[in-house]
């Protein structure tokens, strides 16, 4: 009887995954990829031709990734753009399912119990919007998320060198995973941290094999200059859900003469108070969750999973640019908070509070969509309040409650 139930669950999961995959494949379209996949494609062509790659375009349609990313992506430019887009999208979809394969190898999923099926359905309800948006744009975030989960898997299994390789490779895409390096230092994984720095240097220099050392140094210089030259209106954007964007709105954008949708007209630089509040907020969020990490050497694996989950949330909140597609990283923290709710033993009060925090985070996610508003001005008023940022903060609070409920007697 139990085997029959397990088979039904597996069939249910397979059917659900098949339906999601079909919708993801049908969401692929070259009409929506101008600022993302198209930039990767055109910039990699320029890289192969040894032409300028890091050209400023007022903060949009710019290639903001390392030379290694351009080199690795360049084989796709040998296909026509449509074929390359489908290959790239399929790689990202496979990366999404490989994340769940790693959860399985970490013994966090069995794909056989009814609660696992319910967990997957709830997880896609909470994060499906971000996944579909990432695929539509042809973004790299799902692949990057897989690399970060792979880093977590390798570190937990004490394969520190390979964890360092995957973390360093992640840093060639975006600086988002730098919090992992801070976390490893706090946990006294000094060998892993040292290997990461060495491998990052190696990956930065590796493209010299193709471009030559001098041109590679020029690309690295141009890359850093471009990153530092991001215009302030990107941080005032209503589409940006980071903490610094919230403070940019609070101290600059809401006092300006332009409507919230006309954020690209704002030319005022960020003020020192914005950086102060942003830095203070980052310190408070990080220290409140990880203050015990340096002092407690051996932690239960459940606690470690929750700490990794918080790194994904903090990475989004702390990052200057956190647009809708980047929120695909919430797959990981939502997976572990749902697993905590479905499997952990806890008192009813804590279960109710964490469930409510998760539910309200879902509501904030849902209402942050134009289709629910007949009056677009009311929608603009809503998005100024950064509902998706509050979704992440509610998730952070859920993780905090879960972590300190596992070991309430420890500091």
C-alpha positions as CSV (number, residue, x, y, z in Angstrom):
1,X,0.0,0.0,0.0
2,X,2.9,2.4,0.9
3,X,4.7,1.6,-2.4
4,X,1.5,2.3,-4.3
5,X,1.1,5.7,-2.6
6,X,4.8,6.5,-3.3
7,X,4.3,5.7,-6.9
8,X,1.3,8.0,-7.1
9,X,3.4,10.8,-5.6
10,X,6.2,10.2,-8.0
11,X,3.7,10.3,-10.9
12,X,2.2,13.5,-9.5
13,X,5.6,15.1,-9.2
14,X,6.6,14.0,-12.8
15,X,3.3,15.4,-14.2
16,X,3.7,18.7,-12.4
17,X,7.3,19.0,-13.6
18,X,6.3,18.2,-17.1
19,X,3.6,20.9,-17.1
20,X,6.0,23.5,-15.7
21,X,8.6,22.5,-18.3
22,X,6.1,22.9,-21.2
23,X,5.2,26.4,-19.9
24,X,8.8,27.4,-19.5
25,X,9.7,26.3,-23.0
26,X,6.7,28.1,-24.5
27,X,7.7,31.2,-22.6
28,X,11.0,31.4,-24.6
29,X,10.8,34.3,-27.0
30,X,13.3,36.6,-28.6
31,X,10.9,39.5,-28.2
32,X,11.8,40.0,-24.5
33,X,15.5,39.4,-24.4
34,X,16.9,42.8,-25.5
35,X,18.6,43.7,-22.3
36,X,19.8,40.3,-21.2
37,X,20.4,37.4,-23.6
38,X,20.8,39.7,-26.6
39,X,23.6,41.6,-24.7
40,X,25.3,38.3,-23.9
41,X,25.1,37.2,-27.5
42,X,26.3,40.5,-29.0
43,X,29.1,41.1,-26.4
44,X,30.4,37.5,-26.9
45,X,30.6,38.2,-30.6
46,X,32.6,41.3,-29.9
47,X,34.8,39.3,-27.6
48,X,35.6,36.7,-30.2
49,X,36.4,39.6,-32.6
50,X,38.6,41.1,-29.9
51,X,36.5,44.3,-30.2
52,X,35.4,46.5,-27.3
53,X,33.0,44.7,-25.0
54,X,32.3,46.9,-22.0
55,X,30.6,49.9,-23.6
56,X,28.4,52.2,-21.5
57,X,24.8,52.7,-22.5
58,X,23.4,54.8,-19.6
59,X,23.1,51.7,-17.4
60,X,21.0,49.6,-19.7
61,X,21.9,46.9,-22.3
62,X,25.4,46.7,-20.9
63,X,27.6,43.7,-20.5
64,X,28.5,43.6,-16.8
65,X,30.1,40.2,-16.5
66,X,33.7,39.0,-16.5
67,X,35.7,38.2,-19.7
68,X,35.5,34.6,-18.8
69,X,31.7,34.7,-19.0
70,X,32.0,36.1,-22.6
71,X,34.5,33.4,-23.5
72,X,32.4,30.6,-22.1
73,X,29.2,32.0,-23.7
74,X,30.9,32.5,-27.1
75,X,30.3,29.0,-28.6
76,X,26.6,29.9,-28.7
77,X,27.3,32.8,-31.0
78,X,28.2,30.2,-33.7
79,X,24.5,29.4,-33.8
80,X,21.9,31.9,-35.1
81,X,20.4,34.0,-32.3
82,X,17.1,32.1,-32.0
83,X,18.7,28.6,-31.9
84,X,21.3,30.0,-29.3
85,X,18.4,31.4,-27.2
86,X,16.7,28.0,-27.1
87,X,19.9,26.2,-26.2
88,X,20.7,28.7,-23.5
89,X,17.2,28.5,-22.1
90,X,17.2,24.7,-22.0
91,X,20.5,24.9,-20.1
92,X,18.9,27.1,-17.5
93,X,15.8,24.8,-17.2
94,X,18.2,21.9,-16.7
95,X,20.0,23.9,-14.1
96,X,16.7,24.4,-12.3
97,X,16.1,20.7,-12.0
98,X,19.7,20.0,-11.1
99,X,19.1,22.2,-8.0
100,X,16.4,19.8,-6.9
101,X,18.8,16.9,-7.7
102,X,21.2,18.4,-5.2
103,X,18.5,18.7,-2.6
104,X,17.8,15.0,-3.1
105,X,21.5,14.2,-2.7
106,X,21.5,16.2,0.5
107,X,18.6,14.0,1.7
108,X,16.2,16.9,1.8
109,X,13.8,15.4,-0.7
110,X,12.7,11.8,-1.4
111,X,10.3,12.5,-4.3
112,X,8.1,9.8,-2.7
113,X,6.1,11.4,0.1
114,X,2.9,13.4,-0.2
115,X,4.5,16.3,1.6
116,X,7.3,16.4,-1.0
117,X,4.7,16.9,-3.7
118,X,3.0,19.6,-1.7
119,X,6.3,21.2,-1.0
120,X,7.1,21.4,-4.7
121,X,3.7,22.9,-5.6
122,X,4.0,25.5,-2.8
123,X,7.5,26.3,-3.8
124,X,6.5,27.0,-7.4
125,X,3.6,29.1,-6.2
126,X,6.0,31.2,-4.2
127,X,8.8,31.5,-6.8
128,X,7.3,30.5,-10.2
129,X,6.8,34.2,-11.2
130,X,10.6,34.8,-10.8
131,X,11.5,31.6,-12.7
132,X,9.3,32.4,-15.7
133,X,10.6,36.0,-15.8
134,X,14.2,34.7,-15.8
135,X,13.6,32.4,-18.7
136,X,11.7,35.0,-20.7
137,X,14.6,37.4,-20.4
138,X,17.2,34.8,-21.1
139,X,19.0,35.7,-17.9
140,X,21.7,33.8,-16.2
141,X,20.4,33.7,-12.6
142,X,19.1,30.1,-12.6
143,X,22.4,28.8,-13.7
144,X,24.2,31.0,-11.1
145,X,21.8,29.7,-8.4
146,X,22.7,26.1,-9.4
147,X,26.4,26.9,-9.0
148,X,25.8,28.4,-5.6
149,X,23.7,25.4,-4.4
150,X,26.5,23.2,-5.8
151,X,29.0,25.1,-3.7
152,X,26.8,24.5,-0.6
153,X,26.6,20.8,-1.4
154,X,30.4,20.4,-1.9
155,X,31.2,22.4,1.3
156,X,28.8,20.3,3.4
157,X,30.5,17.2,2.0
158,X,33.9,18.7,2.9
159,X,35.1,18.8,-0.7
160,X,36.6,22.2,-0.1
161,X,38.7,22.6,-3.2
162,X,35.8,21.9,-5.6
163,X,33.5,24.1,-3.5
164,X,36.1,26.9,-4.0
165,X,36.2,26.2,-7.8
166,X,32.4,26.5,-8.1
167,X,32.3,29.6,-5.9
168,X,35.0,31.3,-7.9
169,X,33.3,30.4,-11.1
170,X,30.1,32.0,-9.7
171,X,32.0,35.2,-9.0
172,X,32.8,35.4,-12.7
173,X,29.1,35.9,-13.4
174,X,28.1,38.2,-10.6
175,X,29.4,39.4,-7.2
176,X,26.3,38.2,-5.5
177,X,28.0,35.1,-4.1
178,X,30.6,37.1,-2.2
179,X,28.6,36.6,1.0
180,X,29.4,32.9,0.7
181,X,33.1,33.8,1.1
182,X,32.3,35.9,4.2
183,X,30.3,33.1,5.6
184,X,33.2,30.6,5.0
185,X,35.6,32.9,6.8
186,X,33.2,33.2,9.8
187,X,32.9,29.4,9.9
188,X,36.7,29.1,9.8
189,X,36.8,27.5,6.5
190,X,40.0,29.4,5.8
191,X,41.3,26.7,3.4
192,X,38.2,27.0,1.3
193,X,38.3,30.8,1.3
194,X,42.0,30.8,0.3
195,X,41.3,28.4,-2.6
196,X,38.4,30.6,-3.7
197,X,40.6,33.7,-4.0
198,X,43.3,31.7,-5.9
199,X,40.7,30.2,-8.3
200,X,39.1,33.6,-8.8
201,X,42.5,35.1,-9.9
202,X,43.0,32.0,-12.1
203,X,39.6,32.5,-13.8
204,X,40.2,36.2,-14.3
205,X,43.4,35.5,-16.1
206,X,42.3,32.4,-18.0
207,X,40.7,34.3,-20.9
208,X,44.3,35.6,-21.7
209,X,44.8,32.2,-23.5
210,X,42.4,33.5,-26.2
211,X,42.6,37.3,-26.1
212,X,46.2,37.7,-25.0
213,X,47.4,39.1,-21.6
214,X,47.3,42.8,-22.4
215,X,43.9,42.7,-24.0
216,X,42.5,40.7,-21.1
217,X,43.9,43.3,-18.6
218,X,42.1,46.0,-20.7
219,X,38.9,44.0,-20.6
220,X,39.2,43.7,-16.8
221,X,39.9,47.4,-16.4
222,X,36.9,48.3,-18.6
223,X,34.7,45.9,-16.7
224,X,35.4,47.5,-13.3
225,X,35.0,51.0,-14.7
226,X,31.6,50.1,-16.2
227,X,30.5,48.6,-12.9
228,X,31.5,51.7,-11.0
229,X,29.8,54.0,-13.5
230,X,26.2,52.7,-13.0
231,X,23.9,55.8,-13.1
232,X,22.0,56.6,-9.9
233,X,18.6,56.3,-11.6
234,X,19.0,52.5,-11.7
235,X,19.0,52.6,-7.9
236,X,15.9,54.8,-7.9
237,X,14.0,52.4,-10.2
238,X,10.7,51.0,-9.0
239,X,11.8,47.7,-10.5
240,X,14.8,47.5,-8.1
241,X,13.9,45.7,-4.9
242,X,17.1,46.1,-2.9
243,X,17.6,48.0,0.4
244,X,19.7,50.7,-1.2
245,X,17.0,51.2,-3.8
246,X,14.5,51.7,-1.0
247,X,16.6,54.3,0.6
248,X,17.3,56.0,-2.8
249,X,13.5,56.3,-3.2
250,X,13.0,57.5,0.4
251,X,15.7,60.2,0.3
252,X,15.7,61.2,-3.3
253,X,13.0,59.9,-5.7
254,X,9.9,60.6,-3.6
255,X,11.0,64.3,-3.3
256,X,11.6,64.7,-7.0
257,X,9.2,66.3,-9.5
258,X,9.0,63.3,-11.7
259,X,6.5,60.4,-11.4
260,X,7.8,57.2,-10.0
261,X,7.7,55.6,-13.5
262,X,10.0,58.3,-14.8
263,X,12.9,57.3,-12.6
264,X,15.3,57.4,-15.6
265,X,14.9,61.2,-15.5
266,X,16.5,61.4,-12.0
267,X,20.1,62.6,-12.2
268,X,20.8,63.4,-8.5
269,X,23.7,61.3,-7.1
270,X,23.2,59.2,-4.0
271,X,23.7,61.1,-0.7
272,X,26.0,60.0,2.2
273,X,22.9,59.3,4.3
274,X,21.7,56.7,1.8
275,X,25.0,54.8,2.1
276,X,24.9,55.1,5.9
277,X,21.4,53.7,6.2
278,X,22.2,51.0,3.6
279,X,25.4,50.0,5.3
280,X,23.8,50.0,8.8
281,X,20.9,47.9,7.6
282,X,23.2,45.3,6.0
283,X,25.2,45.1,9.2
284,X,22.1,44.7,11.4
285,X,20.5,42.0,9.1
286,X,23.7,40.0,8.7
287,X,24.9,40.2,12.4
288,X,21.4,39.4,13.8
289,X,21.4,36.1,11.9
290,X,25.0,35.1,11.9
291,X,26.3,36.5,15.2
292,X,26.9,33.0,16.6
293,X,28.5,31.5,13.6
294,X,32.1,32.2,14.5
295,X,31.7,30.9,18.1
296,X,29.7,27.7,17.4
297,X,32.0,25.5,15.4
298,X,29.9,22.3,14.8
299,X,26.3,23.0,14.0
300,X,23.5,20.7,13.1
301,X,22.9,20.3,9.4
302,X,19.4,21.8,9.7
303,X,20.9,25.0,11.1
304,X,23.5,25.1,8.3
305,X,20.8,24.8,5.7
306,X,18.9,27.7,7.2
307,X,22.1,29.8,7.3
308,X,22.8,29.1,3.6
309,X,19.2,30.1,2.9
310,X,19.7,33.4,4.6
311,X,22.8,34.1,2.5
312,X,20.6,34.0,-0.6
313,X,18.1,36.4,1.0
314,X,20.8,38.8,2.3
315,X,22.6,38.7,-1.0
316,X,19.4,40.0,-2.7
317,X,18.7,42.7,-0.1
318,X,22.3,43.9,0.1
319,X,22.9,43.9,-3.7
320,X,22.5,47.4,-5.2
321,X,20.5,45.9,-8.1
322,X,17.8,43.3,-7.3
323,X,15.3,43.1,-10.2
324,X,12.4,40.7,-10.6
325,X,14.4,38.0,-12.4
326,X,17.1,38.0,-9.7
327,X,14.5,36.9,-7.1
328,X,14.8,33.4,-8.6
329,X,17.4,32.9,-5.9
330,X,14.5,32.7,-3.4
331,X,14.0,29.1,-4.6
332,X,16.6,28.0,-2.0
333,X,15.4,29.8,1.1
334,X,11.7,29.1,0.3
335,X,12.5,25.4,-0.1
336,X,14.1,25.2,3.3
337,X,11.5,27.3,5.1
338,X,8.7,25.1,3.6
339,X,10.6,22.0,4.5
340,X,10.9,23.3,8.0
341,X,7.2,23.9,8.2
342,X,6.3,20.5,6.7
343,X,8.8,18.4,8.7
344,X,10.2,20.1,11.8
345,X,8.7,19.6,15.2
346,X,7.7,22.9,16.7
347,X,5.1,24.5,18.9
348,X,1.9,25.7,17.4
349,X,2.6,29.4,18.0
350,X,5.9,29.3,16.1
351,X,4.2,27.3,13.3
352,X,1.4,29.9,12.9
353,X,3.8,32.9,13.0
354,X,6.2,31.4,10.3
355,X,3.2,30.3,8.2
356,X,1.7,33.8,8.4
357,X,5.0,35.4,7.5
358,X,5.3,33.1,4.4
359,X,1.7,33.8,3.5
360,X,2.0,37.6,3.7
361,X,5.2,37.4,1.7
362,X,3.2,35.5,-1.0
363,X,0.5,38.2,-0.9
364,X,3.1,41.0,-1.4
365,X,4.5,39.1,-4.3
366,X,1.0,38.7,-5.9
367,X,-0.1,42.3,-5.5
368,X,3.1,43.6,-7.1
369,X,1.6,43.1,-10.6
370,X,0.0,45.7,-13.0
371,X,-2.9,43.4,-14.0
372,X,-4.6,43.8,-10.5
373,X,-5.0,47.6,-10.9
374,X,-7.4,49.4,-13.2
375,X,-5.8,52.7,-12.2
376,X,-2.1,52.6,-13.1
377,X,-1.4,55.5,-10.7
378,X,-2.4,53.4,-7.8
379,X,-0.1,50.7,-9.0
380,X,2.7,53.2,-9.0
381,X,1.9,54.2,-5.5
382,X,2.1,50.5,-4.4
383,X,5.4,49.8,-6.1
384,X,7.1,52.8,-4.5
385,X,6.7,50.9,-1.2
386,X,8.8,48.0,-2.6
387,X,6.4,45.0,-1.8
388,X,9.0,42.5,-3.1
389,X,11.6,43.9,-0.8
390,X,9.2,43.3,2.1
391,X,8.6,39.8,0.8
392,X,12.3,39.1,1.3
393,X,12.4,40.7,4.7
394,X,9.4,38.5,5.8
395,X,11.3,35.5,4.5
396,X,14.4,36.6,6.4
397,X,12.3,36.8,9.6
398,X,10.9,33.3,9.0
399,X,14.4,31.9,8.6
400,X,15.6,33.7,11.8
401,X,12.7,32.2,13.8
402,X,13.4,28.8,12.4
403,X,17.1,28.9,13.1
404,X,16.9,30.0,16.7
405,X,14.1,27.5,17.4
406,X,16.3,24.6,16.5
407,X,18.9,25.4,19.2
408,X,17.1,27.7,21.6
409,X,19.6,27.2,24.4
410,X,22.7,28.1,22.3
411,X,23.9,31.7,21.8
